[in-house]
Amino acid sequence: MVSAGRVSVVLDGPVEVTASGPQAGPEWDRAGELVRKGGSALLYARLDRLPPGPDPDAGRRAGLVSPEDRDRYTGARTLLERLGRAVGGDAGGAVHWGVAGRPVLAGCEGVDVSVSCTAGIVLVGVSGGGLVGVDVERSDRPLYGSGAGRRVCTPYELVSLVRLAPRERDGELVRLWTLKEAYRKAVGRGAGFPFGQFGFGPDGRPVRVQRPDGSVGRGEEWLFHSAELPGGFRIGAALYTPETA
């Protein structure tokens, strides 16, 4: 929906992309157009489908301990550089890391970006109309039996979790985890904002930030999105839309 050259701020996607090749154009073109008009997009790629490329920040990559972390870093940078070119940033889609390690697209003033990687997947959220945060995890991650519920959930969420069938609890915890991690990234507070201080309602209902007792804590200025990706992944995304604040 376009209004005065801008689009209504929504989380568009997630859409699978590659960094190059004949199937890459339409998705990147749409994402770039949305962001230039103040909208937002969610893009993801499989690391084994991203072409290797030169890394202008090889020192940062070399500082990562495991090969998996180095591959994730390279994949994320490849995707971010392609995103910068789609949005219309500096030639070459230069990327650097700013405050709290958040990626910044050179020449894309007013564009916010968040990135998350896990198990061969890289997810990018980009917004031209507000702050954005994203997270991706394996949807079959075994969390409940490890006691993660007490670390992740508010008292209200714990009660809701116990009411679920045992086979559903891990999946619900992953959904809550990804939404909370995305929200923390969007507000830029990280581990200084414990998961137990805010919550979300049950799956299948409009997602709003809740206080620990389950009452609504934030209003319509925040948009949230939770979805399953092919291959067994769950994503969470949070978007702050100042025009509705």
SULLIN-V959583 format. One record per pair of residues at least 12 apart in sequence whose ideal C-beta (glycine too) atoms are under 10 Angstrom apart, sorted by the first residue. I is the first residue (numbers start at 0). J is the second residue. If there is no record, write none. Layout:
I|J ; I|J
//
This chain:
0|38 ; 1|36 ; 1|38 ; 2|36 ; 2|37 ; 3|36 ; 3|37 ; 4|35 ; 4|36 ; 4|37 ; 5|35 ; 5|36 ; 5|37 ; 5|38 ; 5|127 ; 5|128 ; 5|242 ; 6|32 ; 6|33 ; 6|34 ; 6|35 ; 6|36 ; 6|37 ; 6|38 ; 6|39 ; 6|127 ; 6|128 ; 7|36 ; 7|37 ; 7|38 ; 7|128 ; 7|240 ; 7|242 ; 7|243 ; 8|33 ; 8|36 ; 8|37 ; 8|38 ; 8|39 ; 8|126 ; 8|127 ; 8|128 ; 8|129 ; 8|222 ; 8|238 ; 8|239 ; 8|240 ; 8|241 ; 8|242 ; 8|243 ; 9|33 ; 9|38 ; 9|39 ; 9|40 ; 9|128 ; 9|222 ; 9|224 ; 9|238 ; 9|240 ; 10|38 ; 10|39 ; 10|40 ; 10|41 ; 10|124 ; 10|126 ; 10|131 ; 10|133 ; 10|222 ; 10|223 ; 10|224 ; 10|226 ; 10|236 ; 10|237 ; 10|238 ; 10|240 ; 11|29 ; 11|30 ; 11|33 ; 11|34 ; 11|38 ; 11|39 ; 11|40 ; 11|41 ; 11|42 ; 11|125 ; 11|224 ; 12|26 ; 12|29 ; 12|30 ; 12|33 ; 12|39 ; 12|40 ; 12|41 ; 12|42 ; 12|43 ; 12|122 ; 12|123 ; 12|124 ; 12|125 ; 12|224 ; 12|226 ; 12|234 ; 12|236 ; 13|40 ; 13|41 ; 13|42 ; 13|43 ; 13|122 ; 13|123 ; 13|124 ; 13|133 ; 13|135 ; 13|224 ; 13|226 ; 13|227 ; 13|228 ; 13|232 ; 13|234 ; 13|236 ; 14|26 ; 14|27 ; 14|29 ; 14|30 ; 14|40 ; 14|41 ; 14|42 ; 14|43 ; 14|44 ; 15|42 ; 15|43 ; 15|44 ; 15|45 ; 15|48 ; 15|120 ; 15|228 ; 15|229 ; 16|30 ; 16|40 ; 16|42 ; 16|43 ; 16|44 ; 16|45 ; 16|48 ; 16|49 ; 16|78 ; 16|81 ; 16|82 ; 16|85 ; 16|123 ; 17|44 ; 17|45 ; 17|48 ; 17|49 ; 17|50 ; 17|77 ; 17|78 ; 17|81 ; 18|44 ; 18|48 ; 18|49 ; 18|50 ; 18|51 ; 18|52 ; 18|74 ; 18|77 ; 18|78 ; 18|79 ; 18|80 ; 18|81 ; 18|82 ; 18|84 ; 18|92 ; 19|49 ; 19|50 ; 19|52 ; 19|77 ; 19|81 ; 20|48 ; 20|50 ; 22|48 ; 23|44 ; 23|81 ; 23|85 ; 24|85 ; 26|40 ; 26|42 ; 26|85 ; 27|40 ; 27|42 ; 27|81 ; 27|82 ; 27|84 ; 27|85 ; 27|86 ; 28|85 ; 29|42 ; 29|85 ; 30|42 ; 30|81 ; 30|82 ; 30|85 ; 30|86 ; 30|123 ; 30|125 ; 31|81 ; 31|82 ; 31|83 ; 31|84 ; 31|85 ; 31|86 ; 31|87 ; 31|88 ; 31|125 ; 31|127 ; 32|85 ; 32|86 ; 32|87 ; 32|127 ; 33|85 ; 33|86 ; 33|125 ; 33|126 ; 33|127 ; 33|128 ; 34|82 ; 34|85 ; 34|86 ; 34|87 ; 34|104 ; 34|107 ; 34|109 ; 34|110 ; 34|111 ; 34|112 ; 34|125 ; 34|126 ; 34|127 ; 34|128 ; 35|85 ; 35|86 ; 35|87 ; 35|107 ; 35|110 ; 35|127 ; 36|127 ; 36|128 ; 37|109 ; 37|110 ; 37|126 ; 37|127 ; 37|128 ; 37|129 ; 37|240 ; 37|242 ; 38|125 ; 38|126 ; 38|127 ; 38|128 ; 38|129 ; 38|238 ; 39|110 ; 39|111 ; 39|124 ; 39|125 ; 39|126 ; 39|127 ; 39|128 ; 39|129 ; 39|130 ; 39|131 ; 39|222 ; 39|224 ; 39|236 ; 39|238 ; 39|240 ; 40|82 ; 40|85 ; 40|86 ; 40|123 ; 40|124 ; 40|125 ; 40|126 ; 40|127 ; 40|131 ; 41|113 ; 41|122 ; 41|123 ; 41|124 ; 41|125 ; 41|126 ; 41|131 ; 41|133 ; 41|135 ; 41|224 ; 41|226 ; 41|234 ; 41|236 ; 41|238 ; 42|78 ; 42|81 ; 42|82 ; 42|85 ; 42|114 ; 42|121 ; 42|122 ; 42|123 ; 42|124 ; 42|125 ; 42|133 ; 43|78 ; 43|115 ; 43|116 ; 43|120 ; 43|121 ; 43|122 ; 43|123 ; 43|124 ; 43|133 ; 43|135 ; 43|228 ; 43|229 ; 43|232 ; 43|234 ; 44|74 ; 44|75 ; 44|77 ; 44|78 ; 44|81 ; 44|116 ; 44|119 ; 44|120 ; 44|121 ; 44|122 ; 44|123 ; 45|74 ; 45|119 ; 45|120 ; 45|121 ; 45|228 ; 45|229 ; 45|230 ; 46|67 ; 46|70 ; 46|71 ; 46|73 ; 46|74 ; 46|75 ; 46|77 ; 46|78 ; 46|116 ; 46|118 ; 46|119 ; 46|120 ; 46|121 ; 47|70 ; 47|74 ; 47|119 ; 48|74 ; 48|119 ; 49|70 ; 49|73 ; 49|74 ; 49|75 ; 49|76 ; 49|77 ; 49|78 ; 49|81 ; 49|121 ; 50|77 ; 51|70 ; 51|73 ; 51|74 ; 51|77 ; 52|73 ; 52|76 ; 52|77 ; 52|80 ; 52|81 ; 53|77 ; 54|69 ; 54|72 ; 54|73 ; 54|76 ; 54|77 ; 54|80 ; 55|76 ; 55|80 ; 55|91 ; 55|93 ; 55|94 ; 55|95 ; 56|72 ; 56|73 ; 56|76 ; 56|94 ; 56|95 ; 56|96 ; 57|73 ; 59|72 ; 59|76 ; 59|95 ; 59|96 ; 60|72 ; 60|73 ; 60|76 ; 67|116 ; 67|117 ; 67|118 ; 67|119 ; 68|116 ; 70|116 ; 70|119 ; 70|121 ; 71|114 ; 71|115 ; 71|116 ; 71|117 ; 71|118 ; 71|119 ; 71|120 ; 71|121 ; 72|114 ; 72|116 ; 72|121 ; 73|121 ; 74|114 ; 74|116 ; 74|119 ; 74|120 ; 74|121 ; 75|94 ; 75|102 ; 75|114 ; 75|115 ; 75|116 ; 75|121 ; 75|122 ; 75|123 ; 76|92 ; 76|94 ; 76|96 ; 76|102 ; 76|114 ; 76|121 ; 77|92 ; 77|94 ; 77|121 ; 78|92 ; 78|94 ; 78|102 ; 78|114 ; 78|116 ; 78|121 ; 78|122 ; 78|123 ; 79|92 ; 79|93 ; 79|94 ; 79|95 ; 79|96 ; 79|102 ; 79|103 ; 79|104 ; 79|112 ; 79|114 ; 79|121 ; 79|123 ; 79|125 ; 80|92 ; 80|93 ; 80|94 ; 80|104 ; 80|105 ; 81|123 ; 82|94 ; 82|102 ; 82|104 ; 82|107 ; 82|110 ; 82|112 ; 82|114 ; 82|123 ; 82|125 ; 83|102 ; 83|103 ; 83|104 ; 83|105 ; 83|106 ; 83|107 ; 83|110 ; 83|112 ; 83|125 ; 84|104 ; 85|104 ; 85|107 ; 85|125 ; 86|104 ; 86|106 ; 86|107 ; 86|110 ; 86|112 ; 86|125 ; 86|127 ; 87|104 ; 87|106 ; 87|107 ; 87|110 ; 88|103 ; 88|104 ; 88|105 ; 88|106 ; 88|107 ; 88|108 ; 88|110 ; 89|104 ; 89|105 ; 89|106 ; 89|107 ; 90|105 ; 90|106 ; 91|105 ; 91|106 ; 92|104 ; 92|105 ; 92|106 ; 92|107 ; 93|105 ; 93|106 ; 93|107 ; 94|107 ; 94|112 ; 94|114 ; 97|112 ; 98|187 ; 99|184 ; 99|187 ; 99|188 ; 99|189 ; 100|114 ; 100|184 ; 100|189 ; 101|113 ; 101|114 ; 101|130 ; 101|132 ; 101|184 ; 101|187 ; 102|114 ; 102|123 ; 102|125 ; 104|125 ; 107|125 ; 107|127 ; 108|127 ; 109|126 ; 109|127 ; 109|128 ; 109|129 ; 110|125 ; 110|126 ; 110|127 ; 110|128 ; 110|131 ; 111|124 ; 111|125 ; 111|126 ; 111|127 ; 111|128 ; 111|129 ; 111|130 ; 111|131 ; 111|132 ; 111|185 ; 111|238 ; 111|239 ; 112|124 ; 112|125 ; 112|126 ; 112|131 ; 112|132 ; 112|133 ; 113|125 ; 113|126 ; 113|130 ; 113|131 ; 113|132 ; 113|133 ; 113|134 ; 113|181 ; 113|184 ; 113|185 ; 113|236 ; 113|237 ; 113|238 ; 114|132 ; 114|133 ; 114|134 ; 114|135 ; 114|184 ; 115|132 ; 115|133 ; 115|134 ; 115|135 ; 115|136 ; 115|177 ; 115|180 ; 115|181 ; 115|184 ; 115|234 ; 115|235 ; 115|236 ; 116|134 ; 116|135 ; 117|134 ; 117|135 ; 117|136 ; 117|137 ; 117|140 ; 117|177 ; 117|232 ; 117|233 ; 117|234 ; 118|135 ; 118|136 ; 118|137 ; 118|140 ; 118|230 ; 118|231 ; 118|232 ; 119|137 ; 119|230 ; 119|232 ; 120|135 ; 120|136 ; 120|137 ; 120|228 ; 120|230 ; 120|231 ; 120|232 ; 120|234 ; 121|135 ; 122|134 ; 122|135 ; 122|136 ; 122|177 ; 122|181 ; 122|228 ; 122|232 ; 122|234 ; 122|235 ; 122|236 ; 123|135 ; 124|181 ; 124|184 ; 124|185 ; 124|224 ; 124|234 ; 124|235 ; 124|236 ; 124|237 ; 124|238 ; 126|185 ; 126|222 ; 126|236 ; 126|238 ; 126|239 ; 126|240 ; 128|238 ; 128|239 ; 128|240 ; 128|241 ; 128|242 ; 128|243 ; 129|185 ; 129|220 ; 129|221 ; 129|222 ; 129|237 ; 129|238 ; 129|239 ; 129|240 ; 129|241 ; 129|242 ; 129|243 ; 129|244 ; 130|184 ; 130|185 ; 130|186 ; 130|187 ; 130|221 ; 130|237 ; 130|238 ; 130|239 ; 130|240 ; 130|241 ; 131|181 ; 131|184 ; 131|185 ; 131|222 ; 131|236 ; 131|237 ; 131|238 ; 131|239 ; 131|240 ; 132|178 ; 132|179 ; 132|180 ; 132|181 ; 132|182 ; 132|183 ; 132|184 ; 132|185 ; 132|186 ; 132|187 ; 132|223 ; 132|235 ; 132|236 ; 132|237 ; 132|238 ; 132|239 ; 133|177 ; 133|180 ; 133|181 ; 133|184 ; 133|185 ; 133|224 ; 133|234 ; 133|235 ; 133|236 ; 133|237 ; 133|238 ; 134|173 ; 134|176 ; 134|177 ; 134|178 ; 134|179 ; 134|180 ; 134|181 ; 134|182 ; 134|183 ; 134|184 ; 134|233 ; 134|234 ; 134|235 ; 134|236 ; 134|237 ; 135|177 ; 135|180 ; 135|181 ; 135|228 ; 135|232 ; 135|233 ; 135|234 ; 135|235 ; 135|236 ; 136|172 ; 136|173 ; 136|174 ; 136|176 ; 136|177 ; 136|180 ; 136|232 ; 136|233 ; 136|234 ; 136|235 ; 137|173 ; 137|230 ; 137|231 ; 137|232 ; 137|233 ; 138|169 ; 138|170 ; 138|173 ; 138|174 ; 138|177 ; 138|227 ; 138|228 ; 138|230 ; 138|231 ; 138|232 ; 138|233 ; 138|234 ; 139|169 ; 139|170 ; 139|173 ; 139|231 ; 139|232 ; 139|233 ; 140|169 ; 140|170 ; 140|172 ; 140|173 ; 140|176 ; 140|177 ; 140|231 ; 140|232 ; 140|233 ; 141|168 ; 141|169 ; 141|172 ; 141|173 ; 142|168 ; 142|169 ; 142|170 ; 142|171 ; 142|172 ; 142|173 ; 142|175 ; 142|176 ; 143|160 ; 143|161 ; 143|163 ; 143|165 ; 143|167 ; 143|168 ; 143|169 ; 143|170 ; 143|171 ; 143|172 ; 143|173 ; 144|165 ; 144|168 ; 144|169 ; 145|169 ; 145|172 ; 147|169 ; 147|172 ; 147|173 ; 147|175 ; 147|176 ; 147|194 ; 148|160 ; 148|161 ; 148|168 ; 148|169 ; 148|171 ; 148|172 ; 148|175 ; 149|195 ; 150|172 ; 150|176 ; 150|193 ; 150|194 ; 150|195 ; 151|172 ; 151|173 ; 151|175 ; 151|176 ; 151|179 ; 151|180 ; 151|193 ; 151|194 ; 151|195 ; 151|198 ; 152|171 ; 152|172 ; 152|175 ; 152|176 ; 152|179 ; 152|194 ; 152|195 ; 152|198 ; 152|199 ; 152|211 ; 153|175 ; 153|179 ; 153|194 ; 153|195 ; 153|196 ; 153|197 ; 153|198 ; 153|199 ; 153|209 ; 153|210 ; 153|211 ; 153|212 ; 153|213 ; 154|195 ; 154|198 ; 154|211 ; 154|212 ; 154|213 ; 155|198 ; 155|199 ; 155|200 ; 155|209 ; 155|210 ; 155|211 ; 155|212 ; 155|213 ; 155|214 ; 156|171 ; 156|172 ; 156|175 ; 156|179 ; 156|194 ; 156|195 ; 156|197 ; 156|198 ; 156|199 ; 156|200 ; 156|201 ; 156|209 ; 156|211 ; 156|213 ; 157|195 ; 157|198 ; 157|211 ; 158|213 ; 159|171 ; 159|175 ; 159|198 ; 159|199 ; 159|200 ; 159|201 ; 159|202 ; 159|213 ; 160|172 ; 160|175 ; 160|201 ; 162|201 ; 163|201 ; 163|202 ; 167|202 ; 170|202 ; 170|227 ; 170|233 ; 171|201 ; 171|202 ; 173|225 ; 173|227 ; 173|232 ; 173|233 ; 173|235 ; 174|199 ; 174|201 ; 174|202 ; 174|206 ; 174|225 ; 174|226 ; 174|227 ; 174|233 ; 174|234 ; 174|235 ; 175|194 ; 175|198 ; 175|199 ; 175|200 ; 175|201 ; 175|202 ; 175|225 ; 175|235 ; 176|194 ; 176|233 ; 176|235 ; 177|225 ; 177|226 ; 177|232 ; 177|233 ; 177|234 ; 177|235 ; 177|236 ; 177|237 ; 178|194 ; 178|197 ; 178|198 ; 178|199 ; 178|206 ; 178|208 ; 178|223 ; 178|224 ; 178|225 ; 178|233 ; 178|234 ; 178|235 ; 178|236 ; 178|237 ; 179|192 ; 179|193 ; 179|194 ; 179|195 ; 179|196 ; 179|197 ; 179|198 ; 179|199 ; 179|208 ; 179|235 ; 179|237 ; 180|194 ; 180|235 ; 180|237 ; 181|223 ; 181|224 ; 181|225 ; 181|234 ; 181|235 ; 181|236 ; 181|237 ; 181|238 ; 182|194 ; 182|197 ; 182|199 ; 182|208 ; 182|217 ; 182|221 ; 182|223 ; 182|235 ; 182|236 ; 182|237 ; 182|238 ; 182|239 ; 183|197 ; 183|237 ; 184|235 ; 184|236 ; 184|237 ; 185|221 ; 185|223 ; 185|236 ; 185|237 ; 185|238 ; 185|239 ; 186|221 ; 186|237 ; 186|239 ; 195|211 ; 196|210 ; 196|211 ; 196|216 ; 197|209 ; 197|210 ; 197|211 ; 197|216 ; 197|217 ; 198|210 ; 198|211 ; 198|212 ; 198|213 ; 198|214 ; 198|216 ; 199|213 ; 199|223 ; 199|225 ; 199|235 ; 200|213 ; 200|215 ; 202|225 ; 205|219 ; 205|222 ; 205|223 ; 206|221 ; 206|222 ; 206|223 ; 206|224 ; 206|225 ; 206|235 ; 206|237 ; 207|219 ; 207|221 ; 207|222 ; 207|223 ; 208|221 ; 208|223 ; 208|237 ; 217|239 ; 217|244 ; 218|243 ; 218|244 ; 219|240 ; 219|243 ; 219|244 ; 220|238 ; 220|239 ; 220|240 ; 220|241 ; 220|242 ; 220|243 ; 220|244 ; 221|237 ; 221|238 ; 221|239 ; 221|240 ; 221|243 ; 221|244 ; 222|236 ; 222|237 ; 222|238 ; 222|239 ; 222|240 ; 222|243 ; 223|235 ; 223|236 ; 223|237 ; 223|238 ; 224|236 ; 224|237 ; 224|238
//
